[in-house]
């Protein structure tokens, strides 16, 4: 199965390794892609683990009828392997109640103790 983040790689070689905890996302964009995949697969535990403690909700419930089907990375700023912060602008497309929709966001990420975390989004 190809990875839902549309990297072109198989899921197991892409976001699957992050979801299983056998690898850490090396960049803010890779974390953002893996979080998108977690929304696709309903992996709330991964979403909470990769959310910065200062902004993380106590719990997270996903709507199982929301079907995420496309991710487009629009821009990125910093967030590389030597950075401590970065942003990723994206549009994620979904279907809900058989109607199309999309979420456009500029997400902010920070790296603490060698691990990228989602901080917030606008």
HUCORJO-V701034 format. One record per pair of residues at least 24 apart in sequence whose ideal C-beta (glycine too) atoms are under 8 Angstrom apart, sorted by the first residue. I is the first residue (numbers start at 1). J is the second residue. D is the distance in Angstrom with one decimal. If there is no record, write none. Layout:
BEGIN
I J D
I J D
END
This chain:
BEGIN
3 33 7.9
3 37 6.4
4 36 7.1
4 37 4.9
4 40 4.2
4 41 7.3
4 68 7.2
4 71 7.5
5 33 3.8
5 34 7.1
5 36 5.6
5 37 5.2
5 71 5.6
6 70 7.0
6 71 5.6
7 33 6.6
11 37 7.4
18 46 7.5
19 43 5.8
19 46 5.2
24 114 7.2
24 115 5.7
24 116 7.4
25 50 7.8
25 116 5.1
26 81 5.4
26 116 8.0
27 79 5.5
27 80 5.7
27 81 6.1
27 86 7.5
27 116 7.1
28 76 7.0
28 78 7.4
28 79 2.9
28 80 7.8
28 83 7.5
28 85 7.9
28 86 3.7
28 87 7.3
28 88 5.6
28 107 8.0
28 109 3.8
28 111 7.7
28 116 5.6
29 73 6.5
29 76 5.3
29 79 6.1
29 86 7.8
29 88 5.2
30 116 7.7
31 109 6.1
31 116 4.2
31 117 7.6
31 118 6.9
32 73 7.8
32 88 4.4
32 90 6.6
32 107 5.8
32 109 7.0
32 118 7.5
33 71 6.8
33 73 7.8
35 118 6.1
36 68 7.0
36 71 4.9
36 90 7.6
36 92 5.9
39 68 5.4
39 92 7.5
40 68 4.7
50 116 7.5
50 117 5.9
50 118 5.7
51 117 6.6
51 118 5.2
52 110 6.3
52 112 7.9
52 117 4.3
52 118 6.4
52 119 4.7
52 120 7.9
54 119 7.5
55 118 7.9
55 119 5.9
55 120 5.3
63 96 7.2
65 96 6.3
65 97 7.0
66 94 5.3
66 95 7.6
66 96 4.9
67 94 6.0
67 95 4.7
67 96 7.5
68 92 6.0
68 93 7.3
68 94 4.8
69 93 5.8
69 94 6.6
69 95 6.7
79 109 5.8
79 116 7.7
83 111 6.8
84 110 6.6
84 111 5.0
84 112 8.0
85 109 6.8
85 110 5.1
85 111 7.1
END
